[in-house]
Structures are given as C-alpha cells and as structure tokens.
Amino acid sequence: MLNSRVTSQQFNREYLRGDLREQEPMSAHTTWRVGGAADVFYVPADKDDLVNFLRSMPTDIPVFFIGLGSNLLVRDGGIRGVVVKCHKGLSSMQVTEDREIYVEAGVACAQIARFCNRNGFVGAEFFAGIPGSMGGALAMNAGAFGGETWSVVKSVTMIDRDGTVSSFQATDFEIGYRSVATSPEHWFLSAKLTLDSGDLDESKSKVSSLLKARGSSQPVQSANAGSVFKNPESDHAARLIEQSGLKGAKIGGAQISEKHANFIVNTGHATAYDIEQLIAFIKLEIKQQFDVNLQTEVRVVGEH
C-alpha cells in the first residue's frame, strides 16, 4: 500500500492524448454513486494511448481498471494510485471478415446485444441484462437470464502493467461461475465472440422481453451495482435474503431493495460505509439463519 498520494506530476504527459485528472470523485463513476477520490484518474483516448500511459507510469504505482462502474464498491477513503476508465477510449465494436464480433472492453453489454441483433447474430441476447461493460463481464464471467459471457468468447487480448498487449484463446483460461482466473496485473482489452445466425425477429423480441423482465424485477430506477451476492449452489441469494425477513432493511442511506432482495440501493444519501455495513449484516444474518456463507459478487476496493 502507498504511504503517500499519487499526483499527475509523476507522469510523462508528452505522448498522452487522454484525459488525466487528479482527486477525481469515484462517486461520479460508479453506479452506486458512492466512493472517495482516486489519486489519479485517466481516460485513454484509445488502445495505443493506454499502452503509452502504462509505459509512462512509475512501476510502484498501483493501477485499477473500471468500465461503467457497476459491480463495484469504492470505499469513502478513495483509491490510492491510478484508476483507468475504459468506457470511452475502448469502445469499438465490429463484425470481422470471419463473421466474428470484435468488442473492446469499454463497450456496454446492452450495446452488444443490440449490435449482434442488427448484424444477424443470435445468442448474445443475455448481454441485455448485464449492467456493466465488456471488460468487467470478461473479468468475472458475468451472466444474466441463463447466459454467461465466456460461453460465446473465442479469444481475447489483454494488457499488462508494462503496457504489453497479448492475445489468448478462451481455452487458456479457467472459467467458473462468476469467476475467471487471471493475473491481477493483466486487464482485458477486447474479445472476439462467436455466435450463430438465426431468426432475428425472435432475437429482437427476446432482447425486448429480457429488458422488460429486468425492469419489472430489478430496481433499475435506483442507484445500485447489480446483484450483490453470488447464488449459492442449488439456491438463490435473493430467496435466502427474502426468507430471512431482511427485504427492505436499511443502514444509513443503504437499503435492501424491496423489488429484488439481492440488490442494495442508494436511497439518495448513502455512503460506501453504509453499503459495506449492510453487506456484512446480510452475510451474518444468512449464516445464522441458514448456515450459508454468502459470497459477494461486487468488488470492494479503496480505503476506509
């Protein structure tokens, strides 16, 4: 852990084309709308700019990548080091000559579902139910409505701490439920997806129905980070939380959603501490009532 804050003066700006900021509030970049400031915040202009940025950094500065800021809780003390936001600079998506879908890490998952449908592909409809971006979906094997990210991935590119870009096949990774085994200093840049052709009207209808189902069953109008807990084997976290009587419980401005018990919403004035305390309270209650150890799906980072 760093003993002092990182400043933008520690970076060589000569070849950088992106947006470099200091003390950027992470509450502006997370879907829970909470979190302290990042020492340094960088939005790369594109992949080449990101390579130059990583190569310009002192090697002892920690780096943290984000996309849309879903599935993420940044503590109120903020993040020491550098946060890289990929959503704007890594946003390319296209159909390759081999009829594969090339998707960069910053593309929103809902866009993938729509793009695939417009271009004659089926099998990506489940992406419409994932609130994050491609990079985060790859990092955790995100899923929705019975589909999982890595079920359609053929290959990926990654970048390491030194700015070196490498390519991998999907078979190079150990994939599990909401988990992918990777090095902590390797981050996903892009993926190639393999999908089938099929009935596009049926696919479009499926995307619409999935979005409608999401809207009716999840608190999409409130600040949240998606599902908080992984589903235990042969069960559902939401069922356990609801059965425990915790639905609607609050700590500070954080509340277990009345609409879906595996969501915690910011009612308007929550702190990251409120949310983290509510997560701990849910875990304790579920352990005491059902002897089940709930595992968080959201990533908790930063300092108290």
N, C-alpha and C positions, 0 to 999 in steps of 0.2 A: 504494500500500500504506500502511496506517495505521502511524504511528510509536508509538502507544500503544493499550492495550486499551480496548475499549468497555465501559461499565458500564450497568446498568439505570437509574442515576440520570439518564442522558441522555434518558430517555423520559418523556413525559407519560402517567402511568398513569390519569388521571382518567376517561377514557372506555374504557379497555381492560377486556375481560372474559375474556381468555385467560390462559394460564399463562406468566409471564415469569420466566426463570431466568438466573443468572449462572454462568459457568465450568462449563457442562454438558458432561460427557464424551461425545464423539461415539461412543465405543465402545459406548454403550448404545443407539445409534440407527442403527447400520449393520450390515448382515448379515454383514460380515467380522469384526465385534466388535473393531475396532481404531479408533484415532484419538484425538487430543488433544481438549482442551476448546474449545467455542465461547465466545467472549466473552459473548455474549447469545444465549439460545435462547427462541424464542416459539412457543407452540402456540395459534393463534387459536381462538376459540370458534365462529366461523362466518365467512362471507364478509364481512359488514358489519364485524365486529370486525377482520378482516385489513385492510380498507380504512382503518379508523381508526388501526390500528397503523402502517401505512406512512406515513400522513399526519402522524403524531406524531413521526416519526424525523427527526433532523438529516440533511440531504441528502448529507453527506460520508461517511456510514456505509455500507459495502458490505452487501448482502443476498444470502443464499444459501438457496434453497428445497430441501427434501427431502421425500420421501414415506416409503416403507418403508426407505430407506437401502440398497437393493440397487443394483448397478451403480455403486458409489461407494466410492472410497478416500480417507479423510481422513487426512492425514499426522499424525505424532505430535506436531507442534508446535501442532496445533489450527487453528481458524479465527478470524482477526481480523475482527470485525464481528458480524453477526447471522445466525443460522440460523432459518428459519421452517419448522416441521414441519406439513404439511397433513393428515396421515393422519386425525387425529381430528376436526378442525373442518370439513373439506371432504369429508364422507363421505356425501352424499346421492346417491341413485340412484332414478329413477322412470321410468315409461312416460308419455310426453306424450300429449296429445289427438291428435296427428298420428301416433301409433304409432312414435315415435322413442324412443330410450333416452337419457335425460339422466343424465350421470355426472359427479360432481365429482372434482377432481384427487386427493383423498386416498383414493379407493376402490381397494382391492386388485384387481388384474387378475383373479385367480382368482374373486373375488366376481362380477365382470362376467359371466364365462362361466356361472356357476350361475344368476344372476338372469335372464339372457336366456333360458336354457332353461326356467326356471319360468314365464316370461311368454310363451312361444310363439314365440320367435325362434331362428333358426339362423344360423350364420355367424360367431359370436363364440367358438366352441369353443377357438380357438387361444390366447385370453387365459388359459386354464387353465395354460399352460406359461410364462407371463411372471411372474417373481417379484416384480415391483415394483407400483407404483400407477399410476393413470390419468395423473397429471401427468407422471411420468417417461416413461411409454410414449408420450405425445404428444410430449415434448421430443426423443426420439431415434428415433421411429418403431420402437418395439420390436416384435419379432416372435417367433414360435415355431411349429414344426411347419408351416411353409409359409405362415402368415398374418402380416400386418403391420397395425399399429394404424390407420394412416391409410387403409387400404383400406375401412374401414367408417365413417370420420368424415365427417359432413356439415358441421358448424360447431363453432366453439369460442368461449369467452370467455377473455380474458387480462386481467391486471392489470399496471400498470407501477409504476415506482419511486415515483410520486406518489400511488398509490392509485386511479388512474383505471382503470375497467373498460371494455373494448371488446369488440365481437363481430366475428368474422371467419368467412368461408366457407373450407372446406377448399381451394378453388381459389386462395385468396390466398397459399398457401404453396408454396415449392419443396421437394418431398419427395424424399428419396433413400433408399438403403439405410442404415438406422440413422442417418439424419440428417434434420433439419428446420431450414430457415433461419429463424431468429428473432433479434430484438434481445436482447442479453444482459441487459437490464433489463426484459424482459417475461416474465411467467410464466403458465402455463396454469392456469385456474381450473376449467373444466368443458368438456365436449364433448357434442354430440348425435350419436348413432350411428344409421345407417340399416341395418336388417337385414331379411331375408326371413322369412316364415313357412315352416314345413316340418315334417318328421317329427321330433317332439320325442323320441320314444324313441330314434331313431337319433342325435339330437344328444346326448342324455344319455349314450348308450353311447360316443359319440366322446370326450366330455369325460373319462369314466372311463378309457378306453383311453389317452388322451393323458397323463393324470396317472400312470397305471401305467407308461407308457413313460418318462416323466420320472423317476419313482422308480427305475426299473431302470437307466437310462443316465446319471443325474446324481447327484452326491454331496449329495443333499438333506438328509441327516442331519448334514452337517458345515457349519461356518460358511464361507460363500462369498458371492460377489457376482454370481453368474450367469456368463455367458460373458465371458471377459476380452478376447478379440480379435475383431475383425470378420473374417468369412470373406473371404479374397482372392477376386477374380473367378475363377469356374470352379474353385474349390477350397475346402477346409475347413481352418480354423486347427487344429482338433483333429487332423486327419490329418497335417499337417506336423509338429506337435509330437510326435506319437507316432512318426512315421517318423524323427525326429531322435534318438530314444532318450532324450528328456527326461522321459517319463512317470514320475512318482514322485519327480523331483528335488526337493531341498529347499534352502532358505536359511533358517536360523534355524527359526522355527516355521511358515513358509510352505511349502506343498508343492503341486506339480502333481498334481492328483487322479489316482489310479490308475484311477478309474472313467471319467473323461472328461477328456481332455488339455487342453481349453480352459477348464478350471476350476482355480482355485487355492484351496486350502482352508487355513484356520487350524487347525492341529493342536492348538491349545489355548493356546499362549503366543507366537503371532506378534505382531510389531509391524508398523505400517504400512510402516516402512522395509524389513523383511524382504520384504514383498509387493512393494513397488516395485522392490527389487533383483532379485527373481525375474522380474518382468515384463521388466526391462531385459535380464536374462540370456537369457530366451527369445527376445526380439527379435534379439539379437546372434547366437545360435546359428542361428536360422532364416535370417537374412540370409547367414551364412557358408555354410550347407549348401545352401540352395535359391535364394539370391539373391532372396528375397521379403521385402518390408518389411511386417511385421505392424503393423496399426493397432489401438490399444486401443479397446475398446468401453466399458470402465469409465472414469468421470471421476475424475481425481486432483486433489484440492483441498487447500488448507491449507498450513501452514508446516512445514519440516523440524524 
